[in-house]
Amino acid sequence: MANKVNWESSTHESNKGQWSVFPNLCKGCGLCIEKCPVKCIGWSEGLGVYGTPRVEANMEKCIVCGICQMVCPDCAIRVEKKK
């Protein structure tokens, strides 16, 4: 029996844009937390696919720069800036 992959994301929005994390891709490495210039990313209560903590963003502080998306080795973060 094959495992079913759930591609649903945990999404956070603000008037600046949208930040999503895909729990089934996030391994909890913390690179996004380390590289965020405004320190708006932190650990979530939920666990990722490997049983490790996953991340979430505080959209009140997020500047939607996309650095977290660029440094994520597993493409677990998607950032979309509003026009």
C-alpha positions as CSV (number, residue, x, y, z in Angstrom):
1,M,0.0,0.0,0.0
2,A,1.5,3.3,-1.1
3,N,1.7,6.3,1.3
4,K,-0.4,9.2,0.3
5,V,1.4,12.5,0.2
6,N,-0.6,15.5,1.6
7,W,0.5,18.7,-0.2
8,E,-1.7,21.0,1.9
9,S,0.0,24.0,3.3
10,S,-0.2,26.1,6.5
11,T,-0.7,29.6,5.2
12,H,-0.3,33.0,6.9
13,E,-1.4,36.2,5.3
14,S,-1.0,40.0,5.7
15,N,-1.6,43.0,3.6
16,K,1.9,42.6,2.3
17,G,1.6,39.1,1.1
18,Q,1.2,35.4,1.8
19,W,3.6,32.9,3.5
20,S,3.1,29.2,3.3
21,V,4.9,26.2,4.7
22,F,4.3,22.7,3.5
23,P,4.5,20.4,6.6
24,N,5.2,17.3,4.5
25,L,8.3,18.9,3.1
26,C,9.6,20.7,6.2
27,K,12.3,18.7,8.0
28,G,12.8,21.3,10.8
29,C,16.3,22.3,9.9
30,G,15.8,25.9,11.1
31,L,17.7,27.6,8.2
32,C,14.8,29.9,7.5
33,I,14.7,31.0,11.2
34,E,18.4,31.7,11.2
35,K,18.4,33.7,7.9
36,C,15.2,35.8,8.4
37,P,16.3,39.4,8.6
38,V,13.4,40.5,10.8
39,K,13.2,37.3,12.9
40,C,9.5,36.7,12.2
41,I,9.8,32.9,11.8
42,G,9.6,30.5,14.7
43,W,8.8,27.0,15.6
44,S,5.2,25.8,15.3
45,E,3.2,23.6,17.8
46,G,2.7,21.1,14.9
47,L,5.2,18.6,13.7
48,G,6.5,18.0,10.2
49,V,6.7,14.8,8.2
50,Y,9.8,13.6,10.1
51,G,8.3,14.2,13.5
52,T,10.4,17.3,13.9
53,P,9.0,20.8,14.7
54,R,8.0,22.8,11.6
55,V,8.0,26.6,11.2
56,E,5.5,29.4,11.1
57,A,5.7,33.1,10.4
58,N,4.5,36.1,12.4
59,M,3.0,38.1,9.5
60,E,2.8,41.3,11.6
61,K,6.6,41.4,11.4
62,C,7.2,39.6,8.0
63,I,8.5,41.9,5.2
64,V,7.8,39.2,2.5
65,C,11.4,39.3,1.3
66,G,11.5,35.6,0.3
67,I,14.9,34.9,1.8
68,C,13.4,31.9,3.8
69,Q,12.1,30.5,0.5
70,M,15.5,30.8,-1.1
71,V,17.4,29.1,1.7
72,C,15.0,26.2,2.4
73,P,16.8,23.1,1.1
74,D,13.5,21.2,0.7
75,C,11.3,23.9,-1.0
76,A,8.9,23.7,2.0
77,I,8.3,27.5,2.0
78,R,6.5,29.6,-0.5
79,V,6.3,33.4,-0.3
80,E,4.1,35.6,-2.5
81,K,4.3,39.3,-2.3
82,K,1.1,41.3,-3.0
83,K,1.2,43.8,-5.8
